[in-house]
Amino acid sequence: MATSSQSEGGATFSAERYFATQPPPASLEHDVARVKEFVQRQLKEGRKVVLVTSGGTTVPLELNVVRFLDNFSAGTRGSTSAEYFLKAGYAVIFMHRQFSLQPFSRHYSHSTHPFLDFLDFDPSEDPSEASHIVVRPSERTQLVEVLTTYKAVQRAGTLLTLTFVTVNDYLWLLRAVSQEMSLLGRSCLYYLAAAVSDFFLPRQKMSEHKIQSGKGSLHIEMDQVPKILKPLVQEWTREGYIVSFKLETDPDLLIPKARQALARYGHQVVIGNDLHRRKFEVVFVSPKPKVSAGASAEDYEESWLRIDLAQNPQKEIEEDIVAELVKRHQQWIEAAGTQSALTAR
Ligand code: 9Z3
């Protein structure tokens, strides 16, 4: 039974038409300059670079935006993974939704572990004149650990943070960042964990001012966001190792949809996750090493990754996801060496 209506008539934007008709965000030039400088430095220092995208995108309904569509993503997957990539020696471009979780500060998020709750006034001082603040003993070990890593990353200059809000900001930024990162050849990895809207309202169809409620119910027809993985893989960053995420709520769709994405875009890995199981179970879907031309279901392989949170509640599945990808990325880099050695013979 259909539970929502979708008209067949809505426009589908190609990436080319999208960028020709939708305006870039005001901060784009500034962000690109920062990425350029960051990539140059990592190239000089011989580091691998990962772009981690994280959090949800909004879809504004008005030009003077009062209302917008959003989604559930808090940025846990992206911010946690960014920490594990840094630990593995990668430089990280962390492209995230404004105010979503960030590496390191995520441990003290305002709702689950607010920082005011682990600070106290120095108990040796008179409470009415207290001016020194101390950390509660129960919080010290974790804080020292987080702060030590955070400071080390700052000193090393291996984390660059970029911000988006709307799906339009996201698309422009992804294109520009990937074009800059393509200089890194096979040393760059893309970890596309942001939850990106599939639908948007083109600027040309938006009301300038706040939509008025006096006219009864609201009907909005949205257009499809271009499938950005296609130009990413085929034009913007041809040698990068690309990992996309596929989120589903119907478990039967996970593997078929992941295979479909690989067949369409030709990238390296899709990580499938179910909305309710994503903290303890994901599936890696990837093409099998090529035997012959053409693709069928037998050309893809799946490998499930599960953790037992009842046994180990502190464990983060991102630790194992990142470890697996670091291994696969290294094999991808080495495979290029083998290929060029073979061509040189
Ligand atoms: C994911 O599947 C991420 O794992 C989550 C993470 C969004 C579920 P949280 O931020 O959640 O930790 O709360 N991202 C989905 C990425 C996405 O939208 N992919 C597109 C698609 O599925 C293709 S690139 O069509």
Residues whose N, C-alpha, C, O or C-beta is under 5 A from the ligand:
A	BS01	9Z3	G55 F72 S73 A74 G75 T76 R77 L192 A193 A194 A195 V196 S244 F245 K246 L247 N273
